[in-house]
Amino acid sequence: MRILMIRHGDPDYKNDCLTEKGRREAALLAEKLKKEKIDYFYSSPLGRAKETCMTVAKAMGREKEVVEKDFLREFGHRFTLPSGEEKGIPWDFLPEFWTGEPLMYDNENWHQQPFFKATDMEKHYRQVCDEFDKLLETHGYQRDGKIYKSVRANTDTVALFCHFGVEGTLLSRLFNVPPMILTHHFAALTSSVTTLYTEERRQGKVIFRCCGYGDISHLYAGGEAPSFACRFCEVHGDGTRED
């Protein structure tokens, strides 16, 4: 099976839709993906992801096949950091903070941080992972410890239209690593496509292998500059986002 994790186009967060740039990105994405074999369309219920998904589905004449999944909505549970900062979100820690916390690197216990525990972060994370595993099971792959059982092996393509934070969460589940490692070292830009394949080297035993992260080749092909969303300044003081 192949999974395409697709981040929404450039967002207008206030109105939960795409900007004009985001619509151009979605159109270029649709031009790219309409040539692909996609068997199932799943979308976050949030407007910016739905608009991106429907742009692609309409280009393929398959908008009636789109299924909304609530667990694909942005994973943005906020909490108060030890510093007193109240806007904390799981993919936006300063490096000097999170790299100094050993638990952040512990896949079994990362959620034991006091500020995570205060907001039931483990509960929220498990809910998303459990729903993801249920979806994978409907497509033939059942969670078994840290790998998956191939109950019904297939070469279907499942497209998930979602958000940066939840993409990191889903990848952390598949790769068995803490989500902060992924969301602080990898940046899936708007309209990007991450591609994963099942790998069944022994019958019935499956892992997911990432063969392409955050692909935005459709933007380059269409002459559209990549968005800066989810990135921070390359050089401090260069005029781009620092915090």
JOPE-V711528 format. One record per residue. N is the residue number from 1. RES is the residue in one small letter. D_LAST is the distance of its C-alpha to the last C-alpha in Angstrom with 2 decimals. Layout:
BEGIN
N_RES_D_LAST, N_RES_D_LAST
END
This chain:
BEGIN
1_m_38.48, 2_r_35.50, 3_i_32.18, 4_l_29.84, 5_m_26.34, 6_i_24.98, 7_r_21.56, 8_h_21.87, 9_g_21.55, 10_d_18.78, 11_p_18.15, 12_d_18.63, 13_y_17.02, 14_k_18.63, 15_n_22.04, 16_d_21.56, 17_c_23.12, 18_l_22.59, 19_t_21.82, 20_e_24.57, 21_k_22.74, 22_g_22.45, 23_r_26.18, 24_r_26.96, 25_e_25.09, 26_a_27.04, 27_a_30.27, 28_l_29.84, 29_l_29.04, 30_a_32.20, 31_e_34.23, 32_k_33.23, 33_l_33.74, 34_k_36.96, 35_k_38.67, 36_e_37.63, 37_k_39.60, 38_i_37.54, 39_d_39.55, 40_y_37.21, 41_f_34.33, 42_y_31.98, 43_s_29.11, 44_s_26.47, 45_p_27.67, 46_l_24.50, 47_g_25.22, 48_r_22.88, 49_a_24.31, 50_k_27.82, 51_e_27.82, 52_t_26.88, 53_c_29.53, 54_m_32.17, 55_t_31.74, 56_v_32.63, 57_a_35.33, 58_k_36.98, 59_a_37.17, 60_m_39.15, 61_g_41.17, 62_r_39.96, 63_e_37.81, 64_k_40.15, 65_e_39.26, 66_v_35.61, 67_v_35.10, 68_e_32.16, 69_k_30.88, 70_d_28.82, 71_f_27.34, 72_l_25.58, 73_r_23.29, 74_e_19.56, 75_f_19.10, 76_g_16.49, 77_h_18.03, 78_r_15.82, 79_f_16.56, 80_t_16.11, 81_l_14.98, 82_p_17.33, 83_s_15.03, 84_g_15.68, 85_e_12.30, 86_e_13.68, 87_k_11.21, 88_g_11.46, 89_i_12.28, 90_p_14.16, 91_w_12.21, 92_d_8.67, 93_f_9.56, 94_l_8.62, 95_p_11.69, 96_e_13.44, 97_f_13.68, 98_w_14.98, 99_t_17.10, 100_g_18.81, 101_e_20.04, 102_p_23.25, 103_l_23.52, 104_m_20.52, 105_y_22.91, 106_d_25.87, 107_n_26.63, 108_e_29.07, 109_n_27.17, 110_w_23.38, 111_h_23.48, 112_q_25.34, 113_q_22.27, 114_p_23.05, 115_f_19.88, 116_f_20.72, 117_k_24.35, 118_a_23.72, 119_t_22.59, 120_d_25.13, 121_m_22.69, 122_e_25.72, 123_k_27.65, 124_h_25.11, 125_y_24.71, 126_r_28.50, 127_q_29.15, 128_v_27.16, 129_c_28.81, 130_d_32.22, 131_e_32.07, 132_f_31.02, 133_d_33.94, 134_k_36.26, 135_l_35.41, 136_l_36.01, 137_e_39.28, 138_t_40.48, 139_h_40.04, 140_g_42.09, 141_y_39.78, 142_q_39.91, 143_r_37.59, 144_d_39.63, 145_g_37.81, 146_k_35.21, 147_i_36.89, 148_y_38.49, 149_k_42.16, 150_s_43.40, 151_v_45.44, 152_r_45.78, 153_a_44.67, 154_n_43.74, 155_t_42.06, 156_d_40.44, 157_t_37.04, 158_v_34.66, 159_a_31.71, 160_l_28.77, 161_f_26.52, 162_c_23.37, 163_h_19.57, 164_f_17.12, 165_g_16.78, 166_v_20.53, 167_e_21.37, 168_g_19.87, 169_t_21.86, 170_l_25.03, 171_l_24.80, 172_s_24.40, 173_r_27.59, 174_l_29.46, 175_f_28.48, 176_n_28.70, 177_v_25.44, 178_p_22.60, 179_p_20.06, 180_m_17.02, 181_i_18.67, 182_l_18.80, 183_t_15.48, 184_h_13.58, 185_h_16.15, 186_f_17.08, 187_a_15.49, 188_a_17.95, 189_l_17.28, 190_t_18.76, 191_s_22.56, 192_s_22.67, 193_v_25.61, 194_t_25.86, 195_t_29.53, 196_l_31.23, 197_y_34.94, 198_t_37.09, 199_e_38.90, 200_e_42.26, 201_r_43.88, 202_r_46.15, 203_q_47.56, 204_g_45.70, 205_k_42.76, 206_v_39.51, 207_i_36.00, 208_f_33.41, 209_r_32.62, 210_c_29.62, 211_c_31.07, 212_g_28.17, 213_y_24.45, 214_g_22.35, 215_d_25.14, 216_i_24.44, 217_s_27.72, 218_h_28.75, 219_l_26.08, 220_y_27.38, 221_a_30.90, 222_g_30.30, 223_g_28.58, 224_e_25.33, 225_a_22.12, 226_p_19.66, 227_s_16.68, 228_f_13.14, 229_a_12.32, 230_c_10.79, 231_r_10.07, 232_f_7.48, 233_c_8.95, 234_e_12.47, 235_v_12.90, 236_h_10.69, 237_g_11.34, 238_d_12.83, 239_g_11.56, 240_t_9.47, 241_r_5.90, 242_e_3.83, 243_d_0.00
END
